[in-house]
Amino acid sequence: MSIKKIIVSKRLEISGVVQGVGFRPFLFGLAHTHHLTGQVSNTAKGVSVLVEGSPRGLESFVRDINETPPLLALVTGIESQEVPVQGFSCFEIVKSRASNFRNTLISPDVSICDACLAEMQDPEDRRYEYPFINCTNCGPRYTIIEDVPYDRPKTSMKGFIMCEDCQREYDNPLDRRFHAQPNACPVCGPRVFLTDPRGNRLDKDPADALSQAAEVLNQGKILAVKGLGGFHLAVDAANTSAVERLRDKKNRPDKPFALMAASVSVLSDHVFVDEQERALLQAYHRPIVLLAKKVPGKNIKGHDFKDSGRLSPDLAPRNSCLGVMLPYAPLHYLLLEKGPDILVMTSGNRSGEPLSIDNGDALSAFAHIADYFLFHDRDIYFRADDSIARIQAGKQRFLRRSRGYAPLPIGLDRKLPSVLACGGGLKSTICLTRDSNAFLSQHIGDLDNPKVYAFYTRTIDHMEKILGIEPVLVAHDLHPGYYSTDYARSLEGQGVTCVPVQHHHAHAVSCMGENHIDQEVIALTLDGTGLGTDGHIWGGEILVCTHRKFSRRAQLSYVHMPGGDAAVMEPWRMAAAVLFKIHGPSFLDLDFPFIRSMDPKKLMFICQMMEKNLNSPLTSSAGRLFDAVSSLVGLCHRVSYEGQAAMVLEAAAVASGGLEGNKNGRVYSFDLIESQKEASSDSFPYYEIDMMPCIREIVQDVKKDHTPGEISNGFHNTLVKGFVAAASRVKQDTGIKTAVLSGGVFNNTLVLNNTISGLENQGFTVYTHTKVPTGDGGICLGQALVAAATTTPEQRG
């Protein structure tokens, strides 16, 4: 008597990052392993699977999807439905289904995998030294996608017809390149070519182009390189004259250059790399990682060593770190193998403009900079700057979240309506929400340039399109002068509700959101600029807040910001402002180096501005206080990039032993002034952290010839102590023991480490950023959460 075999059938709708990551081949192999039949296709929602077989086989199939997905996949949901058995004879991959509904997640661009790298380095392989080698586990994704579903006709590979060998790989479910949309080889795929600055072709073939490109780098020339998400300008990092020439031509006198090294081992003479940093460098995201420089003698991590002197000293002047990444595109590996093993790889763009992605635009933008151009003929649909990260307080932190990470979502602890959050004015990113996912864009930049603004609006359109999100709420900063605010307000009357969000409330809620915090918190928000609800410029605040509301409970005492935005690039103005706060106009008669180094007429002029309150807004900004001290001690009177004065001040403190704990380091005086601040329905204790006693003592130490590093250490210690003291008083007043830290000042390792330890010593549980930048690149997340929390269902349409 025969036993009838039980066959069941299910339809699975799988959502997440499941396209362009080898997910359908993975399911094909899984079905074969568990003796199942059916079919799989990409949809605008994700991946749809019809699968038939034994109940135990289907159970194992679903279990393995969750437990052993492909490396680059991210499964966020599986909807299962029993359906009638159709009697499939095999398991196959079928054509993608079109739909007006879009819910798929797009993979970011990722670095070349080990298998492809081995093939590229094998002289017997047909892809030997092919700079566009890829498979389902690696290569371009987000930057080549025009639309979803993610199939070749909707990418920039649509113009490259696969040869027979590539098509055979693409069609073979057991091949690593099965349905790898960018699949190509030297016969049928994209090619590199070398030109001079006038666009004249110089190579005989792609191999010659690569050899010549490497040779010009060896010769100290400047090479423009088209990569995955845009162009880089490259020079030999060991060639000081080449580095100086690049600085001069790019008009970038001080800002650190990013480096690309052939391997971690070639960095050993130049930077410290611990195990966490090594893992971050080698992750498939390949961010730029900030690493502590090695300098002769006693170093900040307590080691002695010999100075190799091989790298140019002009790579990151007056900075304690070098920003280094490992190669992520096959082209990078080939250049580093044939040319110098450490390259400067700085962004290829006009000053203030977005990264160039088009060959013609690149020639127009920096033909006056580059000596040669290494182009290729695969279009970049969407630019993506390199991400920047570092390890601080034992955790990975983003300074810039972009290539390799965007547009992967940040998972939230609640479902939100569809929100577009427009970000701020500097280091701009945007955020779109769908259900419990927040999608942050790649880094866009400062919006005060028309081309950056055009990139900004295109990013919004592109992300709304590929993610299928139609916002009903639009969140924006309070500042009326931001282009992001203009954009948001331009949407009013188009069926959306615009929600203004105070800058530092957005900072705080951004940290709360990524840490899934829903209770009331004490938020320390320290940054450079954010318009406050009183019309002044905030930036050194302690808030008590939820997602819905906030009250300011403490702040740095206000000082003038003479010249307004001009003070950001001229820190001497802030130095004069703090002296004016202490001494009034008589500060002009002080006898110490800062006063003697300044033009008396300029000092007199801004003194009169402050006396008459002309173009001298009040600010509580911690960033501007850093600027003031940096100038007072003689480090930075003027800067060439935003934040430079504070970075130089931090580097001086680090060089004097600041990262060693500095338990016995100098702490200057400060005053914690208590008053009563009226709220809408009650009054509460309110505190001002007055740092002017600290400034008085700093001036005296400058007169006594204390080093800038010693003084900087004392300033860092005092600022942190002031905020910890104020936060502790607020905790006593409110009973709140949860603290969040946000704002660009917390990119400073000394401030971050000491604030965390100081607050924990006072009984706080402290939360910080690890998923989005602590600076303005992360505020869009907070804006979205605040907008969702402060609106009614009627306002959401």
CORZI-V331014 format. One record per residue. RES is the residue in one letter. PHI is phi in whole degrees, 0 to 359 (NA if undefined). BURIAL is # if it has 9 or more other ideal C-beta (glycine too) atoms within 8 Angstrom, else .. Layout:
RES	PHI	BURIAL
RES	PHI	BURIAL
This chain:
M	NA	.
S	275	.
I	262	.
K	289	.
K	282	.
I	276	.
I	241	.
V	238	#
S	224	#
K	224	#
R	254	#
L	246	#
E	252	#
I	255	#
S	246	#
G	128	#
V	275	#
V	229	#
Q	237	#
G	78	#
V	232	#
G	77	#
F	284	#
R	294	#
P	300	#
F	299	#
L	293	#
F	301	#
G	295	#
L	295	#
A	298	#
H	297	#
T	299	.
H	260	#
H	57	.
L	247	#
T	238	#
G	143	#
Q	205	#
V	222	#
S	212	#
N	284	#
T	227	#
A	291	#
K	270	#
G	159	#
V	228	#
S	249	#
V	232	#
L	255	#
V	223	#
E	229	#
G	160	#
S	289	#
P	305	.
R	294	.
G	297	#
L	294	#
E	298	.
S	293	#
F	300	#
V	293	#
R	300	.
D	291	#
I	301	#
N	284	.
E	267	.
T	225	.
P	290	#
P	302	#
L	308	.
L	269	#
A	278	#
L	220	#
V	273	#
T	254	#
G	186	.
I	228	#
E	263	.
S	244	.
Q	218	.
E	287	.
V	226	#
P	298	.
V	291	.
Q	254	.
G	78	.
F	298	#
S	266	.
C	205	.
F	250	#
E	220	.
I	262	#
V	245	.
K	300	.
S	298	.
R	266	#
A	281	.
S	198	.
N	279	.
F	266	.
R	236	#
N	217	#
T	285	#
L	253	#
I	261	#
S	287	#
P	286	#
D	292	#
V	229	#
S	287	#
I	303	#
C	276	#
D	296	.
A	295	#
C	293	#
L	297	#
A	296	.
E	296	#
M	297	#
Q	264	.
D	262	.
P	300	.
E	273	.
D	275	.
R	289	.
R	254	#
Y	303	#
E	56	.
Y	271	#
P	283	#
F	236	#
I	296	#
N	197	#
C	208	#
T	291	#
N	261	#
C	200	#
G	105	#
P	287	#
R	221	#
Y	303	#
T	285	#
I	247	#
I	271	#
E	265	.
D	198	.
V	247	#
P	297	#
Y	281	#
D	232	#
R	307	.
P	297	.
K	255	#
T	232	#
S	286	#
M	271	#
K	298	.
G	274	.
F	254	#
I	274	.
M	294	#
C	287	#
E	299	.
D	294	#
C	293	#
Q	296	#
R	297	#
E	296	#
Y	298	#
D	271	.
N	268	.
P	299	.
L	266	.
D	267	#
R	296	#
R	255	#
F	299	#
H	57	#
A	280	#
Q	298	#
P	274	#
N	305	#
A	194	#
C	210	#
P	299	.
V	284	.
C	237	#
G	258	#
P	300	#
R	225	.
V	265	#
F	207	#
L	248	#
T	227	#
D	271	#
P	295	#
R	265	.
G	87	.
N	284	.
R	291	.
L	243	#
D	260	#
K	270	.
D	199	.
P	303	#
A	297	.
D	293	#
A	299	#
L	294	#
S	297	#
Q	295	#
A	299	#
A	296	#
E	291	#
V	292	#
L	293	#
N	299	#
Q	275	.
G	87	#
K	275	#
I	263	#
L	244	#
A	274	#
V	238	#
K	275	#
G	247	#
L	281	#
G	251	#
G	154	#
F	264	#
H	243	#
L	253	#
A	241	#
V	216	#
D	294	#
A	291	#
A	268	#
N	262	#
T	300	#
S	294	.
A	293	#
V	296	#
E	296	#
R	294	#
L	296	#
R	300	#
D	295	.
K	290	#
K	273	#
N	53	.
R	230	#
P	291	.
D	230	#
K	300	.
P	302	#
F	268	#
A	281	#
L	244	#
M	234	#
A	247	#
A	297	#
S	198	.
V	295	#
S	297	.
V	286	#
L	269	#
S	299	.
D	277	.
H	242	#
V	218	#
F	273	#
V	226	#
D	270	.
E	294	.
Q	295	#
E	293	#
R	298	#
A	298	.
L	292	#
L	301	#
Q	269	.
A	299	.
Y	294	#
H	287	#
R	52	#
P	285	#
I	288	#
V	246	#
L	281	#
L	234	#
A	294	#
K	293	#
K	266	#
V	232	.
P	300	.
G	87	.
K	291	.
N	258	#
I	297	#
K	255	.
G	80	.
H	246	.
D	255	.
F	197	.
K	270	.
D	282	.
S	291	.
G	67	.
R	277	.
L	276	#
S	298	#
P	288	.
D	264	.
L	286	#
A	215	#
P	299	.
R	54	.
N	231	#
S	276	#
C	232	#
L	247	#
G	265	#
V	231	#
M	231	#
L	266	#
P	299	#
Y	235	#
A	259	#
P	307	#
L	301	#
H	297	#
Y	301	#
L	293	#
L	295	#
L	287	#
E	285	.
K	269	#
G	244	#
P	299	#
D	272	.
I	225	#
L	242	#
V	290	#
M	226	#
T	262	#
S	298	#
G	265	#
N	195	#
R	290	.
S	304	.
G	82	.
E	258	#
P	289	#
L	305	#
S	286	#
I	234	#
D	252	.
N	302	.
G	295	.
D	296	#
A	297	#
L	300	#
S	291	.
A	284	#
F	217	#
A	296	#
H	281	.
I	255	#
A	278	#
D	276	.
Y	215	#
F	234	#
L	259	#
F	264	#
H	218	#
D	254	.
R	264	#
D	292	.
I	258	#
Y	283	#
F	219	#
R	288	#
A	209	#
D	293	#
D	294	#
S	286	#
I	232	#
A	217	#
R	204	#
I	262	#
Q	226	#
A	49	.
G	78	.
K	226	.
Q	287	#
R	230	#
F	264	#
L	268	#
R	211	#
R	254	#
S	211	#
R	305	#
G	93	#
Y	236	#
A	284	#
P	256	#
L	303	#
P	279	#
I	265	#
G	285	.
L	251	#
D	265	.
R	206	.
K	273	.
L	245	#
P	294	#
S	286	#
V	238	#
L	253	#
A	253	#
C	269	#
G	76	#
G	250	#
G	251	#
L	244	#
K	50	#
S	292	#
T	222	#
I	239	#
C	228	#
L	239	#
T	244	#
R	213	#
D	56	.
S	257	.
N	243	#
A	244	#
F	258	#
L	266	#
S	288	#
Q	294	#
H	301	#
I	253	#
G	120	#
D	275	#
L	277	#
D	276	.
N	240	#
P	302	.
K	288	.
V	294	#
Y	297	#
A	296	.
F	298	#
Y	300	#
T	292	#
R	292	.
T	299	#
I	299	#
D	300	.
H	294	#
M	291	#
E	299	#
K	289	.
I	285	#
L	264	#
G	66	#
I	250	#
E	246	.
P	295	#
V	253	#
L	236	#
V	233	#
A	260	#
H	210	#
D	289	#
L	293	#
H	295	#
P	286	.
G	270	.
Y	283	#
Y	295	#
S	294	#
T	292	#
D	303	.
Y	298	#
A	300	#
R	291	#
S	292	.
L	270	#
E	300	.
G	88	.
Q	249	.
G	85	.
V	238	#
T	254	#
C	269	#
V	234	#
P	285	#
V	230	#
Q	297	#
H	306	#
H	279	#
H	297	#
A	297	#
H	305	#
A	298	#
V	289	#
S	301	#
C	293	#
M	300	#
G	296	#
E	288	#
N	260	.
H	56	.
I	258	#
D	242	.
Q	269	.
E	293	.
V	229	#
I	259	#
A	249	#
L	261	#
T	240	#
L	238	#
D	206	#
G	264	#
T	213	#
G	197	#
L	291	#
G	270	#
T	288	.
D	265	.
G	87	.
H	266	#
I	268	#
W	270	#
G	167	#
G	217	#
E	236	#
I	238	#
L	249	#
V	254	#
C	209	#
T	238	#
H	296	#
R	277	.
K	210	.
F	210	#
S	226	#
R	274	#
R	251	#
A	202	#
Q	201	#
L	293	#
S	301	#
Y	293	#
V	226	#
H	290	#
M	239	#
P	296	#
G	91	#
G	63	.
D	299	.
A	300	#
A	292	#
V	295	#
M	265	#
E	229	#
P	303	#
W	300	#
R	296	#
M	289	#
A	299	#
A	296	#
A	294	#
V	289	#
L	293	#
F	296	#
K	300	#
I	276	#
H	250	.
G	69	.
P	300	.
S	291	.
F	300	#
L	297	#
D	266	.
L	295	#
D	246	.
F	205	#
P	307	.
F	302	#
I	297	#
R	292	.
S	275	.
M	264	#
D	288	.
P	303	.
K	294	.
K	292	.
L	297	#
M	297	#
F	297	.
I	285	#
C	298	#
Q	294	#
M	301	#
M	290	#
E	300	.
K	263	.
N	57	.
L	262	.
N	47	.
S	224	#
P	299	#
L	276	#
T	221	#
S	250	#
S	290	#
A	292	#
G	299	#
R	290	#
L	291	#
F	301	#
D	302	#
A	300	#
V	292	#
S	302	#
S	285	#
L	301	#
V	271	#
G	89	#
L	273	#
C	219	#
H	269	#
R	223	.
V	232	#
S	251	#
Y	211	.
E	297	.
G	90	#
Q	298	#
A	300	#
A	293	#
M	295	#
V	294	#
L	295	#
E	297	#
A	299	#
A	296	#
A	294	#
V	298	#
A	296	#
S	266	#
G	102	#
G	299	#
L	278	#
E	276	.
G	108	.
N	50	#
K	296	.
N	257	.
G	290	#
R	296	.
V	234	.
Y	279	#
S	275	.
F	208	#
D	245	#
L	251	#
I	260	.
E	259	.
S	216	.
Q	251	.
K	247	#
E	280	.
A	258	.
S	295	.
S	233	.
D	204	.
S	238	.
F	213	#
P	299	#
Y	227	#
Y	233	#
E	245	#
I	266	#
D	265	#
M	268	#
M	293	#
P	301	#
C	297	#
I	296	#
R	304	#
E	288	#
I	297	#
V	301	#
Q	294	.
D	292	#
V	297	#
K	298	.
K	272	.
D	66	.
H	294	.
T	288	.
P	304	#
G	295	#
E	298	#
I	294	#
S	299	#
N	303	#
G	298	#
F	296	#
H	304	#
N	300	#
T	289	#
L	301	#
V	297	#
K	299	#
G	297	#
F	288	#
V	296	#
A	297	#
A	294	#
A	297	#
S	294	#
R	294	#
V	295	#
K	297	#
Q	297	.
D	288	#
T	250	#
G	80	.
I	279	#
K	244	.
T	256	#
A	240	#
V	239	#
L	243	#
S	206	#
G	116	#
G	299	#
V	296	#
F	282	#
N	292	#
N	285	#
T	297	#
L	297	#
V	296	#
L	297	#
N	301	#
N	288	#
T	291	#
I	302	#
S	295	.
G	297	#
L	291	#
E	297	#
N	295	.
Q	264	#
G	91	.
F	275	#
T	265	.
V	249	#
Y	242	#
T	225	#
H	276	#
T	225	.
K	253	.
V	230	#
P	299	#
T	286	#
G	277	#
D	293	#
G	293	#
G	247	#
I	290	#
C	299	#
L	298	#
G	296	#
Q	301	#
A	297	#
L	292	#
V	295	#
A	300	#
A	294	#
A	280	#
T	255	#
T	247	#
T	263	.
P	305	.
E	295	.
Q	291	.
R	271	#
G	80	.
